[in-house]
Amino acid sequence: MPLFPVLFPDRDRFVAIVRGHWSIENQQHWVLEVQFGEDACRTSKDHSAENLALIRRSTLNVSRHDGPPRDSIRRRKLRAALGDDYRLRLLLGQPSPATS
């Protein structure tokens, strides 16, 4: 007898929970792949891959919480790449002048 019906009698609810989980996972990984080229990264020495993944996720989180809400991640990355003051403010966790 399969264990699935015993553990999860409400199949539709279980399917909705699983789909919801993977929807969140796929959205996060899609942004990391498209904006940071995570899948193209070929580092493998020691813990470099884990370290770079941590830096990418931190960068994504910091950039999401700064600037106008409608700005894309791509635009925020470009602003950080071109502006020393903006990049320093992000690294120090200072709020943007528009929101302070």
N, C-alpha and C positions, 0 to 999 in steps of 0.2 A: 504494500500500500504506500503510495507517495506521501511524503511528509508535508508537502506544500499545503494541502487543504487543512491539515490539522493545525499548522502554525499560523496560517493566514486564511481564515474562513471567508473574509471579505476580499475577494480577488481584485475587484475594481479599485478598492481603496489602496491595496498594496501596489498595484500597477501605477496609480497616480503618485504615490510616494516615491517610487523608484524613478519614474519619469521626471518628477520635480527635482530630485537629487541630481540626475544626470544633466538636466537642463542647466542648472547652476554650474556644475563642473565644466560643461562644454562651453558656456559663455566665458568663464574665466580663462580657460586654456585657449580659446579662440583669440581673445585679446592678446594674450602673451605671445601666441604664435604670429599673429598678423603684425602687431606693433613692435615686437622685440625679436622676431625670428628665432624663437626658442627651439624649434625642431631642427633648424640648420646649425645650431651650436654643436660642435664636435669635441668639446673639451671633455677629458676623461681622467686626467691625472689627479690622484688623491681625491680631494673633496671639491675640486674646482667646479664641477657641474652643479652640485648642491649649492655652493656659495653663489654662483652666478644666478641660479634660480631664485635664491633668497633676495639678491640685489634687484632682480627684475620685478619680483612681486612687491618689494618695498617701494621701488620707484613708481610702480603702477598705483599703489595705494596713496602715496604722497601726492602724485599728480592728479588723482581723482578728487582730492579734497581741497584743491586750490584753484583759484581763478573762476571765471564765469561758468556756471553749471552747463551751459550749452556748448562750451568749447570741447572739441574732440581731443582724444588722447594724443593723436598725431600733432595737433596744433600746440598742445602743452609741451610735448617733447621738443618740438622745434623752438618754442620760446625758451625752454631751458638750455638747449644747445647753443642758442645765439646770445642769450643774455646772462652775463656773469652775475649781476645783481639778483635776477630772478632765481637762478640756480642756487645761489648761496642762501637766499631766503627759504627756498624749499628744503635745503639740507638742514637748516637751523630750525625748521618748523615754525617760522614766523608767518602770521597771516598776511594775505595779500592786502595792499593798501585800500582796495575797493571794499573789502569786507571788514576792515578794522574800525 
